[in-house]
Amino acid sequence: MAGCRNSDPVKVVIINTQYVETDPLSFKSVVQSLTGKESTAAARKPPRFQSSAGVSRKTELVLSRGLSFKNFERTLTELSPVDELYRLYAE
């Protein structure tokens, strides 16, 4: 053992796993908050669109902020197959 001297210190890394559920719109903000970087995605406002009548209105988001990926996947599996929807649309 006298010949196996290593002068480099031993580096110990402790990984603290944290599970987080978020929606696609908040993903960047969540990652930045976990990594310690400033988040500007959360400060953005939803885009405004001009309607044909000239009145501007906010768009509604398809995914709500409380929808988890598990719920989203469950919703997708409950949908009809695309070919069936296409057949119904064609009729």
N, CA, C and O atoms as a CHARMM CRD file, in Angstrom:
* protein
*
  364
    1    1 MET  N      0.80300  -1.18800   0.00000 PROA 1      0.00000
    2    1 MET  CA     0.00000   0.00000   0.00000 PROA 1      0.00000
    3    1 MET  C      0.85300   1.26100   0.00000 PROA 1      0.00000
    4    1 MET  O      0.37500   2.33400  -0.37000 PROA 1      0.00000
    5    2 ALA  N      2.08800   1.14100   0.40400 PROA 2      0.00000
    6    2 ALA  CA     2.93500   2.32000   0.45900 PROA 2      0.00000
    7    2 ALA  C      3.19000   2.88100  -0.93000 PROA 2      0.00000
    8    2 ALA  O      3.43700   4.07900  -1.07000 PROA 2      0.00000
    9    3 GLY  N      3.13500   2.02500  -1.98200 PROA 3      0.00000
   10    3 GLY  CA     3.37700   2.48900  -3.34000 PROA 3      0.00000
   11    3 GLY  C      2.15600   3.10600  -3.99400 PROA 3      0.00000
   12    3 GLY  O      2.28900   3.69800  -5.06600 PROA 3      0.00000
   13    4 CYS  N      0.97700   3.00000  -3.40800 PROA 4      0.00000
   14    4 CYS  CA    -0.27700   3.50400  -3.99200 PROA 4      0.00000
   15    4 CYS  C     -0.68300   4.80700  -3.33600 PROA 4      0.00000
   16    4 CYS  O     -1.73800   4.88200  -2.70600 PROA 4      0.00000
   17    5 ARG  N      0.13500   5.82800  -3.47500 PROA 5      0.00000
   18    5 ARG  CA    -0.20600   7.11400  -2.88300 PROA 5      0.00000
   19    5 ARG  C     -0.80300   8.01000  -3.95400 PROA 5      0.00000
   20    5 ARG  O     -0.24200   8.18800  -5.03500 PROA 5      0.00000
   21    6 ASN  N     -1.92700   8.55300  -3.63000 PROA 6      0.00000
   22    6 ASN  CA    -2.58000   9.49000  -4.53300 PROA 6      0.00000
   23    6 ASN  C     -2.78200  10.78900  -3.76100 PROA 6      0.00000
   24    6 ASN  O     -3.47400  10.81400  -2.74300 PROA 6      0.00000
   25    7 SER  N     -2.18000  11.85600  -4.24900 PROA 7      0.00000
   26    7 SER  CA    -2.25300  13.12400  -3.52500 PROA 7      0.00000
   27    7 SER  C     -3.53600  13.90300  -3.82600 PROA 7      0.00000
   28    7 SER  O     -3.82000  14.90000  -3.16200 PROA 7      0.00000
   29    8 ASP  N     -4.31500  13.45900  -4.82300 PROA 8      0.00000
   30    8 ASP  CA    -5.56500  14.15300  -5.14300 PROA 8      0.00000
   31    8 ASP  C     -6.62100  13.86200  -4.07500 PROA 8      0.00000
   32    8 ASP  O     -6.78100  12.71600  -3.65500 PROA 8      0.00000
   33    9 PRO  N     -7.34100  14.90100  -3.63700 PROA 9      0.00000
   34    9 PRO  CA    -8.40000  14.67000  -2.64800 PROA 9      0.00000
   35    9 PRO  C     -9.57800  13.91800  -3.28500 PROA 9      0.00000
   36    9 PRO  O     -9.80800  13.99500  -4.49200 PROA 9      0.00000
   37   10 VAL  N    -10.29200  13.21200  -2.46400 PROA 10     0.00000
   38   10 VAL  CA   -11.45900  12.47000  -2.93100 PROA 10     0.00000
   39   10 VAL  C    -12.63400  13.43900  -3.02600 PROA 10     0.00000
   40   10 VAL  O    -12.90800  14.19400  -2.09300 PROA 10     0.00000
   41   11 LYS  N    -13.31600  13.40900  -4.15100 PROA 11     0.00000
   42   11 LYS  CA   -14.46800  14.28400  -4.35100 PROA 11     0.00000
   43   11 LYS  C    -15.74400  13.47700  -4.09600 PROA 11     0.00000
   44   11 LYS  O    -15.96000  12.43200  -4.71000 PROA 11     0.00000
   45   12 VAL  N    -16.57400  13.96600  -3.19800 PROA 12     0.00000
   46   12 VAL  CA   -17.83600  13.30300  -2.87200 PROA 12     0.00000
   47   12 VAL  C    -18.97200  14.15800  -3.42400 PROA 12     0.00000
   48   12 VAL  O    -19.06800  15.34700  -3.12200 PROA 12     0.00000
   49   13 VAL  N    -19.83000  13.54300  -4.23600 PROA 13     0.00000
   50   13 VAL  CA   -20.96900  14.24800  -4.81600 PROA 13     0.00000
   51   13 VAL  C    -22.24400  13.65800  -4.23300 PROA 13     0.00000
   52   13 VAL  O    -22.47400  12.45100  -4.31300 PROA 13     0.00000
   53   14 ILE  N    -23.06100  14.50900  -3.65100 PROA 14     0.00000
   54   14 ILE  CA   -24.34100  14.07600  -3.10100 PROA 14     0.00000
   55   14 ILE  C    -25.43200  14.57400  -4.03500 PROA 14     0.00000
   56   14 ILE  O    -25.56700  15.77500  -4.26800 PROA 14     0.00000
   57   15 ILE  N    -26.20500  13.64400  -4.56400 PROA 15     0.00000
   58   15 ILE  CA   -27.28200  13.99000  -5.48300 PROA 15     0.00000
   59   15 ILE  C    -28.59800  13.93600  -4.72400 PROA 15     0.00000
   60   15 ILE  O    -28.96400  12.90500  -4.15800 PROA 15     0.00000
   61   16 ASN  N    -29.29200  15.04600  -4.72100 PROA 16     0.00000
   62   16 ASN  CA   -30.58200  15.14100  -4.05200 PROA 16     0.00000
   63   16 ASN  C    -31.66300  15.14100  -5.12700 PROA 16     0.00000
   64   16 ASN  O    -31.88300  16.16000  -5.78100 PROA 16     0.00000
   65   17 THR  N    -32.34100  14.01000  -5.31800 PROA 17     0.00000
   66   17 THR  CA   -33.35300  13.87900  -6.35900 PROA 17     0.00000
   67   17 THR  C    -34.64700  14.54100  -5.92000 PROA 17     0.00000
   68   17 THR  O    -35.11600  14.33600  -4.80000 PROA 17     0.00000
   69   18 GLN  N    -35.21500  15.33400  -6.81300 PROA 18     0.00000
   70   18 GLN  CA   -36.47500  16.00500  -6.53000 PROA 18     0.00000
   71   18 GLN  C    -37.39500  15.78700  -7.72600 PROA 18     0.00000
   72   18 GLN  O    -37.03600  16.12500  -8.85300 PROA 18     0.00000
   73   19 TYR  N    -38.58100  15.22300  -7.48900 PROA 19     0.00000
   74   19 TYR  CA   -39.54900  14.98800  -8.55100 PROA 19     0.00000
   75   19 TYR  C    -40.50000  16.17900  -8.63600 PROA 19     0.00000
   76   19 TYR  O    -41.04500  16.63500  -7.63100 PROA 19     0.00000
   77   20 VAL  N    -40.68600  16.66800  -9.85500 PROA 20     0.00000
   78   20 VAL  CA   -41.52000  17.84100 -10.08100 PROA 20     0.00000
   79   20 VAL  C    -42.44800  17.55100 -11.25100 PROA 20     0.00000
   80   20 VAL  O    -42.02300  16.99800 -12.26400 PROA 20     0.00000
   81   21 GLU  N    -43.71200  17.92400 -11.11200 PROA 21     0.00000
   82   21 GLU  CA   -44.65200  17.84300 -12.22400 PROA 21     0.00000
   83   21 GLU  C    -44.96000  19.26000 -12.67100 PROA 21     0.00000
   84   21 GLU  O    -45.22100  20.14000 -11.85000 PROA 21     0.00000
   85   22 THR  N    -44.92500  19.47600 -13.99300 PROA 22     0.00000
   86   22 THR  CA   -45.21000  20.79400 -14.52800 PROA 22     0.00000
   87   22 THR  C    -45.84100  20.64900 -15.89700 PROA 22     0.00000
   88   22 THR  O    -45.88400  19.55500 -16.45900 PROA 22     0.00000
   89   23 ASP  N    -46.32300  21.74000 -16.42300 PROA 23     0.00000
   90   23 ASP  CA   -46.88800  21.73400 -17.76100 PROA 23     0.00000
   91   23 ASP  C    -45.83500  22.26700 -18.73500 PROA 23     0.00000
   92   23 ASP  O    -44.85200  22.87400 -18.31000 PROA 23     0.00000
   93   24 PRO  N    -46.03200  22.04500 -20.03200 PROA 24     0.00000
   94   24 PRO  CA   -45.02900  22.48800 -21.00700 PROA 24     0.00000
   95   24 PRO  C    -44.74500  23.98500 -20.97000 PROA 24     0.00000
   96   24 PRO  O    -43.62000  24.40100 -21.24600 PROA 24     0.00000
   97   25 LEU  N    -45.72700  24.79100 -20.64100 PROA 25     0.00000
   98   25 LEU  CA   -45.51500  26.23900 -20.61900 PROA 25     0.00000
   99   25 LEU  C    -44.62300  26.68400 -19.46500 PROA 25     0.00000
  100   25 LEU  O    -43.92100  27.68800 -19.57800 PROA 25     0.00000
  101   26 SER  N    -44.64300  25.95300 -18.36600 PROA 26     0.00000
  102   26 SER  CA   -43.85800  26.33000 -17.19100 PROA 26     0.00000
  103   26 SER  C    -42.54400  25.57000 -17.08700 PROA 26     0.00000
  104   26 SER  O    -41.76900  25.80500 -16.16000 PROA 26     0.00000
  105   27 PHE  N    -42.28200  24.66400 -18.02300 PROA 27     0.00000
  106   27 PHE  CA   -41.11000  23.79400 -17.91900 PROA 27     0.00000
  107   27 PHE  C    -39.80900  24.58600 -17.78600 PROA 27     0.00000
  108   27 PHE  O    -38.99600  24.30100 -16.90600 PROA 27     0.00000
  109   28 LYS  N    -39.61500  25.56200 -18.64200 PROA 28     0.00000
  110   28 LYS  CA   -38.36900  26.33600 -18.61700 PROA 28     0.00000
  111   28 LYS  C    -38.20100  27.06100 -17.28000 PROA 28     0.00000
  112   28 LYS  O    -37.10500  27.09200 -16.72100 PROA 28     0.00000
  113   29 SER  N    -39.27800  27.63800 -16.77700 PROA 29     0.00000
  114   29 SER  CA   -39.21000  28.34600 -15.49500 PROA 29     0.00000
  115   29 SER  C    -38.86000  27.40500 -14.35300 PROA 29     0.00000
  116   29 SER  O    -38.08500  27.75600 -13.46400 PROA 29     0.00000
  117   30 VAL  N    -39.43800  26.20400 -14.38200 PROA 30     0.00000
  118   30 VAL  CA   -39.15300  25.22900 -13.32300 PROA 30     0.00000
  119   30 VAL  C    -37.69600  24.80400 -13.37400 PROA 30     0.00000
  120   30 VAL  O    -37.03300  24.74000 -12.33900 PROA 30     0.00000
  121   31 VAL  N    -37.18900  24.51200 -14.56800 PROA 31     0.00000
  122   31 VAL  CA   -35.78200  24.10900 -14.71000 PROA 31     0.00000
  123   31 VAL  C    -34.86600  25.22400 -14.23000 PROA 31     0.00000
  124   31 VAL  O    -33.90200  24.96800 -13.50800 PROA 31     0.00000
  125   32 GLN  N    -35.15700  26.44700 -14.62100 PROA 32     0.00000
  126   32 GLN  CA   -34.31300  27.56500 -14.21400 PROA 32     0.00000
  127   32 GLN  C    -34.38400  27.81100 -12.71100 PROA 32     0.00000
  128   32 GLN  O    -33.38600  28.19600 -12.10000 PROA 32     0.00000
  129   33 SER  N    -35.54500  27.59400 -12.11100 PROA 33     0.00000
  130   33 SER  CA   -35.62000  27.78600 -10.65800 PROA 33     0.00000
  131   33 SER  C    -34.85200  26.69100  -9.92300 PROA 33     0.00000
  132   33 SER  O    -34.27600  26.94200  -8.86400 PROA 33     0.00000
  133   34 LEU  N    -34.83900  25.47300 -10.47800 PROA 34     0.00000
  134   34 LEU  CA   -34.10000  24.38300  -9.83800 PROA 34     0.00000
  135   34 LEU  C    -32.59200  24.51600 -10.02800 PROA 34     0.00000
  136   34 LEU  O    -31.81600  24.10000  -9.16800 PROA 34     0.00000
  137   35 THR  N    -32.17700  25.09500 -11.15200 PROA 35     0.00000
  138   35 THR  CA   -30.74900  25.24900 -11.41200 PROA 35     0.00000
  139   35 THR  C    -30.20400  26.57100 -10.89600 PROA 35     0.00000
  140   35 THR  O    -28.99300  26.79300 -10.91500 PROA 35     0.00000
  141   36 GLY  N    -31.09000  27.45400 -10.43300 PROA 36     0.00000
  142   36 GLY  CA   -30.64000  28.71300  -9.85500 PROA 36     0.00000
  143   36 GLY  C    -30.50100  29.84400 -10.84700 PROA 36     0.00000
  144   36 GLY  O    -30.02500  30.92000 -10.48600 PROA 36     0.00000
  145   37 LYS  N    -30.90500  29.62900 -12.09500 PROA 37     0.00000
  146   37 LYS  CA   -30.82200  30.70000 -13.08300 PROA 37     0.00000
  147   37 LYS  C    -32.11900  31.48900 -13.07100 PROA 37     0.00000
  148   37 LYS  O    -33.17800  30.95900 -12.73400 PROA 37     0.00000
  149   38 GLU  N    -32.02700  32.76500 -13.44200 PROA 38     0.00000
  150   38 GLU  CA   -33.21600  33.60400 -13.45100 PROA 38     0.00000
  151   38 GLU  C    -34.17500  33.14500 -14.53300 PROA 38     0.00000
  152   38 GLU  O    -33.75800  32.77200 -15.62900 PROA 38     0.00000
  153   39 SER  N    -35.44300  33.17500 -14.22200 PROA 39     0.00000
  154   39 SER  CA   -36.46800  32.75800 -15.16900 PROA 39     0.00000
  155   39 SER  C    -37.15700  33.97400 -15.76000 PROA 39     0.00000
  156   39 SER  O    -37.67900  34.81900 -15.03200 PROA 39     0.00000
  157   40 THR  N    -37.15500  34.05800 -17.07800 PROA 40     0.00000
  158   40 THR  CA   -37.89900  35.11700 -17.74500 PROA 40     0.00000
  159   40 THR  C    -39.12600  34.56000 -18.44000 PROA 40     0.00000
  160   40 THR  O    -39.98000  35.32700 -18.88400 PROA 40     0.00000
  161   41 ALA  N    -39.23500  33.24300 -18.54600 PROA 41     0.00000
  162   41 ALA  CA   -40.37900  32.63000 -19.22500 PROA 41     0.00000
  163   41 ALA  C    -41.66500  32.87400 -18.45700 PROA 41     0.00000
  164   41 ALA  O    -42.71900  33.04800 -19.06800 PROA 41     0.00000
  165   42 ALA  N    -41.60400  32.89100 -17.14600 PROA 42     0.00000
  166   42 ALA  CA   -42.80900  33.08200 -16.34100 PROA 42     0.00000
  167   42 ALA  C    -43.33800  34.50600 -16.45400 PROA 42     0.00000
  168   42 ALA  O    -44.52900  34.74500 -16.25100 PROA 42     0.00000
  169   43 ALA  N    -42.46700  35.44200 -16.77400 PROA 43     0.00000
  170   43 ALA  CA   -42.88200  36.83400 -16.84800 PROA 43     0.00000
  171   43 ALA  C    -43.55600  37.18100 -18.16800 PROA 43     0.00000
  172   43 ALA  O    -44.16200  38.24600 -18.28600 PROA 43     0.00000
  173   44 ARG  N    -43.46400  36.31500 -19.14900 PROA 44     0.00000
  174   44 ARG  CA   -44.06400  36.58600 -20.45200 PROA 44     0.00000
  175   44 ARG  C    -45.57700  36.51800 -20.37400 PROA 44     0.00000
  176   44 ARG  O    -46.14300  35.68900 -19.66000 PROA 44     0.00000
  177   45 LYS  N    -46.22500  37.40500 -21.12300 PROA 45     0.00000
  178   45 LYS  CA   -47.68000  37.39700 -21.18700 PROA 45     0.00000
  179   45 LYS  C    -48.11000  36.56800 -22.39700 PROA 45     0.00000
  180   45 LYS  O    -47.37400  36.49100 -23.38100 PROA 45     0.00000
  181   46 PRO  N    -49.29400  35.94700 -22.33700 PROA 46     0.00000
  182   46 PRO  CA   -49.78000  35.22500 -23.50200 PROA 46     0.00000
  183   46 PRO  C    -49.97500  36.18100 -24.66900 PROA 46     0.00000
  184   46 PRO  O    -50.30700  37.34800 -24.46000 PROA 46     0.00000
  185   47 PRO  N    -49.77400  35.70500 -25.90000 PROA 47     0.00000
  186   47 PRO  CA   -49.92200  36.59500 -27.05400 PROA 47     0.00000
  187   47 PRO  C    -51.37100  37.04200 -27.21500 PROA 47     0.00000
  188   47 PRO  O    -52.30400  36.33800 -26.83000 PROA 47     0.00000
  189   48 ARG  N    -51.53400  38.21500 -27.78600 PROA 48     0.00000
  190   48 ARG  CA   -52.87700  38.73700 -28.04400 PROA 48     0.00000
  191   48 ARG  C    -53.11400  38.68000 -29.54500 PROA 48     0.00000
  192   48 ARG  O    -52.22200  38.98000 -30.33800 PROA 48     0.00000
  193   49 PHE  N    -54.31600  38.29300 -29.92200 PROA 49     0.00000
  194   49 PHE  CA   -54.66400  38.19100 -31.33000 PROA 49     0.00000
  195   49 PHE  C    -55.78700  39.16700 -31.64600 PROA 49     0.00000
  196   49 PHE  O    -56.61700  39.48000 -30.79300 PROA 49     0.00000
  197   50 GLN  N    -55.79900  39.63100 -32.86100 PROA 50     0.00000
  198   50 GLN  CA   -56.82100  40.54800 -33.32100 PROA 50     0.00000
  199   50 GLN  C    -57.94600  39.74100 -33.95700 PROA 50     0.00000
  200   50 GLN  O    -57.69300  38.94600 -34.86300 PROA 50     0.00000
  201   51 SER  N    -59.16100  39.92500 -33.51000 PROA 51     0.00000
  202   51 SER  CA   -60.29100  39.22000 -34.11100 PROA 51     0.00000
  203   51 SER  C    -60.74000  39.97100 -35.35300 PROA 51     0.00000
  204   51 SER  O    -60.29800  41.09300 -35.59900 PROA 51     0.00000
  205   52 SER  N    -61.61300  39.35600 -36.13200 PROA 52     0.00000
  206   52 SER  CA   -62.07200  39.97900 -37.36900 PROA 52     0.00000
  207   52 SER  C    -62.88400  41.24400 -37.09700 PROA 52     0.00000
  208   52 SER  O    -62.97700  42.11600 -37.96100 PROA 52     0.00000
  209   53 ALA  N    -63.47000  41.35100 -35.91200 PROA 53     0.00000
  210   53 ALA  CA   -64.25800  42.53300 -35.56900 PROA 53     0.00000
  211   53 ALA  C    -63.38700  43.68500 -35.08600 PROA 53     0.00000
  212   53 ALA  O    -63.89800  44.77000 -34.80800 PROA 53     0.00000
  213   54 GLY  N    -62.07700  43.46500 -34.98300 PROA 54     0.00000
  214   54 GLY  CA   -61.17300  44.51100 -34.55200 PROA 54     0.00000
  215   54 GLY  C    -60.99100  44.58100 -33.04900 PROA 54     0.00000
  216   54 GLY  O    -60.32000  45.48800 -32.55700 PROA 54     0.00000
  217   55 VAL  N    -61.56400  43.65900 -32.31500 PROA 55     0.00000
  218   55 VAL  CA   -61.43700  43.63500 -30.85900 PROA 55     0.00000
  219   55 VAL  C    -60.35200  42.63900 -30.49300 PROA 55     0.00000
  220   55 VAL  O    -60.41000  41.47900 -30.90200 PROA 55     0.00000
  221   56 SER  N    -59.36400  43.08100 -29.72600 PROA 56     0.00000
  222   56 SER  CA   -58.30200  42.15300 -29.34400 PROA 56     0.00000
  223   56 SER  C    -58.75200  41.34000 -28.14100 PROA 56     0.00000
  224   56 SER  O    -59.47800  41.83500 -27.27900 PROA 56     0.00000
  225   57 ARG  N    -58.31600  40.09400 -28.09300 PROA 57     0.00000
  226   57 ARG  CA   -58.67000  39.21700 -26.98400 PROA 57     0.00000
  227   57 ARG  C    -57.50000  38.29800 -26.68700 PROA 57     0.00000
  228   57 ARG  O    -56.68500  38.01400 -27.56500 PROA 57     0.00000
  229   58 LYS  N    -57.41900  37.83500 -25.45300 PROA 58     0.00000
  230   58 LYS  CA   -56.36700  36.89000 -25.07700 PROA 58     0.00000
  231   58 LYS  C    -56.75900  35.50400 -25.55000 PROA 58     0.00000
  232   58 LYS  O    -57.93500  35.13900 -25.54800 PROA 58     0.00000
  233   59 THR  N    -55.75500  34.73400 -25.95800 PROA 59     0.00000
  234   59 THR  CA   -56.03200  33.35800 -26.34900 PROA 59     0.00000
  235   59 THR  C    -56.13200  32.50000 -25.10600 PROA 59     0.00000
  236   59 THR  O    -55.47400  32.76700 -24.10100 PROA 59     0.00000
  237   60 GLU  N    -56.95000  31.47500 -25.17500 PROA 60     0.00000
  238   60 GLU  CA   -57.05000  30.54500 -24.06200 PROA 60     0.00000
  239   60 GLU  C    -56.03600  29.43800 -24.26500 PROA 60     0.00000
  240   60 GLU  O    -55.86300  28.94700 -25.38100 PROA 60     0.00000
  241   61 LEU  N    -55.37100  29.04700 -23.20500 PROA 61     0.00000
  242   61 LEU  CA   -54.38400  27.99000 -23.28500 PROA 61     0.00000
  243   61 LEU  C    -55.08400  26.64700 -23.28000 PROA 61     0.00000
  244   61 LEU  O    -56.02800  26.43200 -22.51900 PROA 61     0.00000
  245   62 VAL  N    -54.62000  25.74200 -24.13100 PROA 62     0.00000
  246   62 VAL  CA   -55.22400  24.42000 -24.21200 PROA 62     0.00000
  247   62 VAL  C    -54.92500  23.63600 -22.94400 PROA 62     0.00000
  248   62 VAL  O    -55.80600  22.97100 -22.39900 PROA 62     0.00000
  249   63 LEU  N    -53.70000  23.71000 -22.47700 PROA 63     0.00000
  250   63 LEU  CA   -53.31300  22.99500 -21.25900 PROA 63     0.00000
  251   63 LEU  C    -53.39700  23.94900 -20.07600 PROA 63     0.00000
  252   63 LEU  O    -52.85900  25.05500 -20.12500 PROA 63     0.00000
  253   64 SER  N    -54.05500  23.53200 -19.03900 PROA 64     0.00000
  254   64 SER  CA   -54.10400  24.35900 -17.84400 PROA 64     0.00000
  255   64 SER  C    -52.81900  24.16400 -17.04700 PROA 64     0.00000
  256   64 SER  O    -52.12900  23.15800 -17.21800 PROA 64     0.00000
  257   65 ARG  N    -52.50300  25.09000 -16.20400 PROA 65     0.00000
  258   65 ARG  CA   -51.26200  25.01300 -15.43300 PROA 65     0.00000
  259   65 ARG  C    -51.25500  23.83600 -14.47300 PROA 65     0.00000
  260   65 ARG  O    -50.18200  23.34000 -14.13100 PROA 65     0.00000
  261   66 GLY  N    -52.41800  23.37100 -14.02600 PROA 66     0.00000
  262   66 GLY  CA   -52.47900  22.28400 -13.06700 PROA 66     0.00000
  263   66 GLY  C    -52.43300  20.90000 -13.69700 PROA 66     0.00000
  264   66 GLY  O    -52.44100  19.90100 -12.97900 PROA 66     0.00000
  265   67 LEU  N    -52.38600  20.82000 -15.02100 PROA 67     0.00000
  266   67 LEU  CA   -52.41600  19.52700 -15.70000 PROA 67     0.00000
  267   67 LEU  C    -51.03300  18.88900 -15.66700 PROA 67     0.00000
  268   67 LEU  O    -50.07000  19.45900 -16.18000 PROA 67     0.00000
  269   68 SER  N    -50.93500  17.72200 -15.07200 PROA 68     0.00000
  270   68 SER  CA   -49.65300  17.02900 -15.00300 PROA 68     0.00000
  271   68 SER  C    -49.46600  16.18900 -16.25600 PROA 68     0.00000
  272   68 SER  O    -50.41500  15.96600 -17.00800 PROA 68     0.00000
  273   69 PHE  N    -48.24400  15.72300 -16.47900 PROA 69     0.00000
  274   69 PHE  CA   -47.97500  14.88100 -17.63600 PROA 69     0.00000
  275   69 PHE  C    -48.74200  13.56300 -17.54300 PROA 69     0.00000
  276   69 PHE  O    -49.16200  13.01600 -18.56300 PROA 69     0.00000
  277   70 LYS  N    -48.92500  13.05100 -16.32700 PROA 70     0.00000
  278   70 LYS  CA   -49.69400  11.81500 -16.15900 PROA 70     0.00000
  279   70 LYS  C    -51.12700  12.02000 -16.63000 PROA 70     0.00000
  280   70 LYS  O    -51.67300  11.18800 -17.35500 PROA 70     0.00000
  281   71 ASN  N    -51.73400  13.12500 -16.21700 PROA 71     0.00000
  282   71 ASN  CA   -53.10000  13.42300 -16.64500 PROA 71     0.00000
  283   71 ASN  C    -53.16700  13.66000 -18.14600 PROA 71     0.00000
  284   71 ASN  O    -54.12600  13.24900 -18.79900 PROA 71     0.00000
  285   72 PHE  N    -52.16400  14.31400 -18.69000 PROA 72     0.00000
  286   72 PHE  CA   -52.12200  14.57400 -20.12700 PROA 72     0.00000
  287   72 PHE  C    -52.02800  13.26500 -20.90700 PROA 72     0.00000
  288   72 PHE  O    -52.73400  13.08100 -21.89800 PROA 72     0.00000
  289   73 GLU  N    -51.15700  12.35400 -20.46300 PROA 73     0.00000
  290   73 GLU  CA   -51.02900  11.05700 -21.12600 PROA 73     0.00000
  291   73 GLU  C    -52.31900  10.25900 -21.01200 PROA 73     0.00000
  292   73 GLU  O    -52.73000   9.60100 -21.96800 PROA 73     0.00000
  293   74 ARG  N    -52.95700  10.31200 -19.85400 PROA 74     0.00000
  294   74 ARG  CA   -54.22500   9.60200 -19.66300 PROA 74     0.00000
  295   74 ARG  C    -55.27900  10.15300 -20.62100 PROA 74     0.00000
  296   74 ARG  O    -56.05100   9.39200 -21.20400 PROA 74     0.00000
  297   75 THR  N    -55.31000  11.46700 -20.78100 PROA 75     0.00000
  298   75 THR  CA   -56.25800  12.08600 -21.70500 PROA 75     0.00000
  299   75 THR  C    -55.97700  11.64900 -23.13400 PROA 75     0.00000
  300   75 THR  O    -56.90600  11.36600 -23.89100 PROA 75     0.00000
  301   76 LEU  N    -54.70600  11.59200 -23.50700 PROA 76     0.00000
  302   76 LEU  CA   -54.35100  11.16300 -24.86200 PROA 76     0.00000
  303   76 LEU  C    -54.75600   9.72500 -25.12600 PROA 76     0.00000
  304   76 LEU  O    -55.21100   9.40400 -26.22400 PROA 76     0.00000
  305   77 THR  N    -54.59700   8.85100 -24.13500 PROA 77     0.00000
  306   77 THR  CA   -54.95500   7.44700 -24.34200 PROA 77     0.00000
  307   77 THR  C    -56.46100   7.26200 -24.43700 PROA 77     0.00000
  308   77 THR  O    -56.91800   6.27300 -25.01000 PROA 77     0.00000
  309   78 GLU  N    -57.24300   8.18400 -23.89400 PROA 78     0.00000
  310   78 GLU  CA   -58.69600   8.09200 -23.97500 PROA 78     0.00000
  311   78 GLU  C    -59.24100   8.62200 -25.29400 PROA 78     0.00000
  312   78 GLU  O    -60.40300   8.37300 -25.61700 PROA 78     0.00000
  313   79 LEU  N    -58.44500   9.33400 -26.05200 PROA 79     0.00000
  314   79 LEU  CA   -58.89300   9.86700 -27.33500 PROA 79     0.00000
  315   79 LEU  C    -59.05300   8.76000 -28.36400 PROA 79     0.00000
  316   79 LEU  O    -58.40700   7.71500 -28.27800 PROA 79     0.00000
  317   80 SER  N    -59.91500   9.00100 -29.33100 PROA 80     0.00000
  318   80 SER  CA   -60.08700   8.04700 -30.42800 PROA 80     0.00000
  319   80 SER  C    -58.85200   8.06600 -31.31000 PROA 80     0.00000
  320   80 SER  O    -58.17000   9.08700 -31.39500 PROA 80     0.00000
  321   81 PRO  N    -58.54900   6.93900 -31.97600 PROA 81     0.00000
  322   81 PRO  CA   -57.41400   6.92400 -32.89900 PROA 81     0.00000
  323   81 PRO  C    -57.61700   7.94300 -34.01900 PROA 81     0.00000
  324   81 PRO  O    -58.74900   8.25200 -34.39200 PROA 81     0.00000
  325   82 VAL  N    -56.52400   8.45300 -34.54300 PROA 82     0.00000
  326   82 VAL  CA   -56.57600   9.49900 -35.55800 PROA 82     0.00000
  327   82 VAL  C    -57.30900   9.02300 -36.80600 PROA 82     0.00000
  328   82 VAL  O    -58.08500   9.78200 -37.38600 PROA 82     0.00000
  329   83 ASP  N    -57.07900   7.77400 -37.23400 PROA 83     0.00000
  330   83 ASP  CA   -57.75100   7.29200 -38.44100 PROA 83     0.00000
  331   83 ASP  C    -59.26600   7.23700 -38.25300 PROA 83     0.00000
  332   83 ASP  O    -60.01500   7.46100 -39.20400 PROA 83     0.00000
  333   84 GLU  N    -59.72400   6.94300 -37.03700 PROA 84     0.00000
  334   84 GLU  CA   -61.16200   6.93700 -36.76600 PROA 84     0.00000
  335   84 GLU  C    -61.72000   8.35800 -36.80400 PROA 84     0.00000
  336   84 GLU  O    -62.80400   8.58500 -37.34200 PROA 84     0.00000
  337   85 LEU  N    -60.98900   9.30600 -36.24100 PROA 85     0.00000
  338   85 LEU  CA   -61.41800  10.70200 -36.28900 PROA 85     0.00000
  339   85 LEU  C    -61.45300  11.20900 -37.72600 PROA 85     0.00000
  340   85 LEU  O    -62.36500  11.94100 -38.10800 PROA 85     0.00000
  341   86 TYR  N    -60.46600  10.82100 -38.51400 PROA 86     0.00000
  342   86 TYR  CA   -60.41700  11.23300 -39.91700 PROA 86     0.00000
  343   86 TYR  C    -61.61700  10.67200 -40.66700 PROA 86     0.00000
  344   86 TYR  O    -62.22800  11.37000 -41.47600 PROA 86     0.00000
  345   87 ARG  N    -61.95800   9.40600 -40.39900 PROA 87     0.00000
  346   87 ARG  CA   -63.09900   8.76800 -41.06100 PROA 87     0.00000
  347   87 ARG  C    -64.39000   9.49300 -40.67800 PROA 87     0.00000
  348   87 ARG  O    -65.23500   9.73800 -41.54000 PROA 87     0.00000
  349   88 LEU  N    -64.55300   9.83700 -39.41300 PROA 88     0.00000
  350   88 LEU  CA   -65.74500  10.55400 -38.97100 PROA 88     0.00000
  351   88 LEU  C    -65.82500  11.94700 -39.58600 PROA 88     0.00000
  352   88 LEU  O    -66.90900  12.41800 -39.93000 PROA 88     0.00000
  353   89 TYR  N    -64.69100  12.59700 -39.72100 PROA 89     0.00000
  354   89 TYR  CA   -64.65200  13.93800 -40.30700 PROA 89     0.00000
  355   89 TYR  C    -65.00000  13.88900 -41.79000 PROA 89     0.00000
  356   89 TYR  O    -65.65200  14.79600 -42.30800 PROA 89     0.00000
  357   90 ALA  N    -64.56400  12.83100 -42.47400 PROA 90     0.00000
  358   90 ALA  CA   -64.79500  12.70100 -43.91100 PROA 90     0.00000
  359   90 ALA  C    -66.26700  12.43000 -44.23200 PROA 90     0.00000
  360   90 ALA  O    -66.71200  12.72200 -45.34200 PROA 90     0.00000
  361   91 GLU  N    -67.02600  11.87800 -43.28800 PROA 91     0.00000
  362   91 GLU  CA   -68.44100  11.54100 -43.54800 PROA 91     0.00000
  363   91 GLU  C    -69.32600  12.73100 -43.63000 PROA 91     0.00000
  364   91 GLU  O    -70.53000  12.59100 -43.84300 PROA 91     0.00000
